[in-house]
Amino acid sequence: MRARTAIVALTVAAILMPAAVAQASETAAPPPESDFQKVTLNDNPGEPMDLAVLPDSRVLHTTRKGEVWLHDPKTGLNTLAARLNVYQHDEEGLQSIALSPGFGKGPKKDDWVYLYYSPPLNTPVDDPATPDVNEGDAPLTGTPQDFAPFKGLIRLSRFRLTGNTIDLRTEQRVLDVPVDRGICCHVGGDIVFDAAGNLYLSTGDDTNPFSSDGFTPIDERTDRNPAFDAQRSAGNTNDLRGKILRVNVRADGSYSIPRGNLFPPGTQGTRPEIYAMGLRNPFRIEIKRSTGELYVGDYSPDAREADPQRGPSGTGKWTVVRKAGNYGWPYCATARLPYVDYDFATSTSGQAFDCAAPVNDSPHNTGRRALPPVVQPDVWYSYGQSAEFPQLGTGGIGPMGGPAYSYDPRNAHARGSVAWPKYYDGVPLFYEWTRDYVKAFRRDGQIEDVLPSFVFDNPMDMEFGPDGALYVLEYGDGFFQENPDAQLSRIDYIGNTGNHTPIPAAAASVTAGHAPLTVRFTSTGTTDPDGDRIRYAWDFDADGRVDSRSPEATYTFQRNGLYNATLRVTDDDGKSAATSVRVVVGNAAPVVELVKPAQGQAFSFGDVVEFEVRITDDQPVNCANVTVDYVLGHDEHGHPQTTARGCTGSIQTTEPSGHDPDTDNLSGVFVATYTDPGAADLPPLSGSDEVALKPTR
């Protein structure tokens, strides 16, 4: 459990930014650190991907493996709202979640929840019976017929939320984004709505970046998998990938095209859904509904240094999109930083691309040849300190477009207010996934640290709730599993009240056994920073009813099941927080061990690495349900390259061109996961293990 410490936002020296970014604060200094507090809402969030805060301050969040979790602040319970069956290879799975703009509000209120996910379809997956062959990997070279089985899609749909459950039977399919499966990378998406009800969906370029020396992937060879050419997607006016799409969803789930998109409906060789193109991996976007400003963070390739024969070093971007435009990828990192045309067949460089008039001559292009001019972003930076934006520091490149706060005096003056102060009104936040920080971008040219003494551990998503607090989803350190530091939290401003939320702690005498199972629970360690009296409420069986109000309690579980026994503590001012203890009755979670490869084992990229997974469980083990993901670790993030199945087998590691294992922070990460079959009265339980291999030349 992480410490819930108070934190402060500090102002750094002003810089010369465009008059772009947000309204200036009316106060001279940020609030002191004692005016903020972090409250953990879910300390076991799975592999967290995206969140959405409901009008009643309940919180939904997704996991890549297909789960949607619901946090209820009234009870402190975290319950499973839905579980989707999703395709999982490289980065695919369940991505984003968003609420309809009319969700629970106004005379035309509705209950629609939008999800962006990968349906399984009939895409090939690995067969455990053939340990030396991975049928789930798309071929790197071949013919169109060889690549055809891996043509897939990622689907944007909406579903009704009924009570605490998303009813998957109510699905309305809105839009499908075709993708190439069985090969990495960049398939993330994010969903936001503007004041007019238009839906914006960001999409990655769905292109493999690891054979391009860290520069632009524009491999046009006829026998090469098209997934190595981003011109087919981000640079293609007739493709939905590497874009921000804008549509207006009708009552039946179909959609119309709002005015002002990049290409009017009927324009030959274009998709009218496109609002912004030329994006590589716009993983997080947010919108300021009062102005229509769209805040976009876009990731970059990995070249550490610029090369006059290839192009600029890796360049992350943040920009305010006010109208439709082309942001240049894969031809330009920014309007001032073109890449060089490169022939992968002959390994020769041509001329730098013209960012004022880019041309898509790729044989994979199905759209227009002449593209719109490239729009310059508002903020751009690389690994070293930026001359233009030194306050961004140094490190990896993981830009995330964060929300702009909308101050509401009714929240600020409410009893027990947690609403952020007017100081942040209208200011967009920028957060850096690899550098673990949050910044505020201001119109007067200042870039401020936001809550600098607070640890944002790989922040995955954040948004302001209807109560004015900032809700944060942290991924933690690790790869493609539930990491120890992952959590869902809420950051409160308590400067108006001075009252902190109590900090709960809970433990159990035993956490596994068979029914009937008697467990003693204790709240030892629970504290209140203000010394207030604390009221206790235990819900042992997650039925929403209080089972005990004593600090210590005993409960007998009469039925088999997986229980998150929850303790909710409340002070005299009504501030409350909760924590839980997982108790498994009738089934033991499997213990997963990667026997080989071993932690720290040396290998060379391109090697075939054998794996062996040992599963210990109280149920018969089915090796067909064992998955082993190979992840290319780079700095603080990773790209899953392939997924194998079985207790034994081998994985062909990939060669990330343009990286030097001696100088770049690279690793080969293997993640083994097993889910047991459960039983009639038990949910399936999972376990995982991870090892990182050390690359050599």
Stockholm file with secondary structure:
# STOCKHOLM 1.0

chainA/1-697         MRARTAIVALTVAAILMPAAVAQASETAAPPPESDFQKVTLNDNPGEPMDLAVLPDSRVLHTTRKGEVWLHDPKTGLNTLAARLNVYQHDEEGLQSIALSPGFGKGPKKDDWVYLYYSPPLNTPVDDPATPDVNEGDAPLTGTPQDFAPFKGLIRLSRFRLTGNTIDLRTEQRVLDVPVDRGICCHVGGDIVFDAAGNLYLSTGDDTNPFSSDGFTPIDERTDRNPAFDAQRSAGNTNDLRGKILRVNVRADGSYSIPRGNLFPPGTQGTRPEIYAMGLRNPFRIEIKRSTGELYVGDYSPDAREADPQRGPSGTGKWTVVRKAGNYGWPYCATARLPYVDYDFATSTSGQAFDCAAPVNDSPHNTGRRALPPVVQPDVWYSYGQSAEFPQLGTGGIGPMGGPAYSYDPRNAHARGSVAWPKYYDGVPLFYEWTRDYVKAFRRDGQIEDVLPSFVFDNPMDMEFGPDGALYVLEYGDGFFQENPDAQLSRIDYIGNTGNHTPIPAAAASVTAGHAPLTVRFTSTGTTDPDGDRIRYAWDFDADGRVDSRSPEATYTFQRNGLYNATLRVTDDDGKSAATSVRVVVGNAAPVVELVKPAQGQAFSFGDVVEFEVRITDDQPVNCANVTVDYVLGHDEHGHPQTTARGCTGSIQTTEPSGHDPDTDNLSGVFVATYTDPGAADLPPLSGSDEVALKPTR
#=GR chainA/1-697 SS CCCCCCCCCCEEEECCCCTTSCCCCSSSSCCCGGGEEEEEEESCCSSEEEEEECTTSCEEEEETTSEEEEECTTTCCEEEEEECCCCCSTTCSEEEEEECTTBTCSTTCBCEEEEEECCCTTCCCCCTTCTTCCTTSCCSBCCHHHHGGGEEEEEEEEEEEETTEEEEEEEEEEEEEEEECSSCCCCCEEEEECTTCCEEEEECCCCCCTTTTTSCCBCCCTTBCGGGBGGGTTTCTTCCSSSEEEEEECTTSCEECCTTCSSCTTCTTCCTTEEEECCSCCCEEEEETTTTEEEEEECCCCCSSCBTTTBCCCCEEEEEECSCEECCTTTEEETTEECEEEETTTTEEEEECCTTSCBCCCTTCCSCSBCCCBCCCSEEECSSCCSSCGGGCSSCCCEEEEEEBCCCHHHHTSTTCCCCCGGGBTCEEEEETTTTEEEEECTTSEEEESSTTSCCCSEEEEEECTTSCEEEEECCSSSSSCCTTCEEEEEEECTTTCCCCCBCCCEESCSEECSSEEEEEECTTCBCTTCCCEEEEEESSSSSSCCBCSSEEEEEECSCEEEEEEEEEEETTSCEEEEEEEEEESCCCCEEEEEESCTTCEEETTCEEEEEEEEECSSCCCGGGEEEEEEEEETTEEEEEEEEESSEEEEECCCCTTCCTTTSCEEEEEEEEEECCCBTTBCCCEEEEEEEEEEEC
#=GC SS_cons         CCCCCCCCCCEEEECCCCTTSCCCCSSSSCCCGGGEEEEEEESCCSSEEEEEECTTSCEEEEETTSEEEEECTTTCCEEEEEECCCCCSTTCSEEEEEECTTBTCSTTCBCEEEEEECCCTTCCCCCTTCTTCCTTSCCSBCCHHHHGGGEEEEEEEEEEEETTEEEEEEEEEEEEEEEECSSCCCCCEEEEECTTCCEEEEECCCCCCTTTTTSCCBCCCTTBCGGGBGGGTTTCTTCCSSSEEEEEECTTSCEECCTTCSSCTTCTTCCTTEEEECCSCCCEEEEETTTTEEEEEECCCCCSSCBTTTBCCCCEEEEEECSCEECCTTTEEETTEECEEEETTTTEEEEECCTTSCBCCCTTCCSCSBCCCBCCCSEEECSSCCSSCGGGCSSCCCEEEEEEBCCCHHHHTSTTCCCCCGGGBTCEEEEETTTTEEEEECTTSEEEESSTTSCCCSEEEEEECTTSCEEEEECCSSSSSCCTTCEEEEEEECTTTCCCCCBCCCEESCSEECSSEEEEEECTTCBCTTCCCEEEEEESSSSSSCCBCSSEEEEEECSCEEEEEEEEEEETTSCEEEEEEEEEESCCCCEEEEEESCTTCEEETTCEEEEEEEEECSSCCCGGGEEEEEEEEETTEEEEEEEEESSEEEEECCCCTTCCTTTSCEEEEEEEEEECCCBTTBCCCEEEEEEEEEEEC
//
